[in-house]
Amino acid sequence: MNSTLSAFYGLDFLASTVILLRDAPKVTTHQRLLQLAWGEGSGDMAALHTQVYELRNMLDRPFTHPMIQSVRGIGYRLVDSP
């Protein structure tokens, strides 16, 4: 990701992306993403959902299938095929 994007999206966006990449293809819990991206007691689910929405706009558009899967009530995971 170039410096313009990192300045626009911020460190929390980059941290969320790196965490999902490291954990792939396992599920990354909402709690883990919140804690590692925003720190203890920071961030909220709305902010997390916004970050994942933005990440989906970048990653999923060029492909025929979504790469980020929601696991209801648990978190998210990256997959390479449906």
C-alpha angles and dihedrals in degrees: 000000000000125000093255091059093044090051091049098045098033134217094295090060092050092046092051090050094049092048092052091047093049094048097044128161090015121083116265110210123231089240093054092049092047094048098044098039100041105016132239112330094001132109127026139225093265090055090047092050089050091052092049090047090054092045090051090052089056101039107031102045098072093050135071092231133038115263095196114067124193115223102204114244093357114061143262140302138193117233132182097212137019 
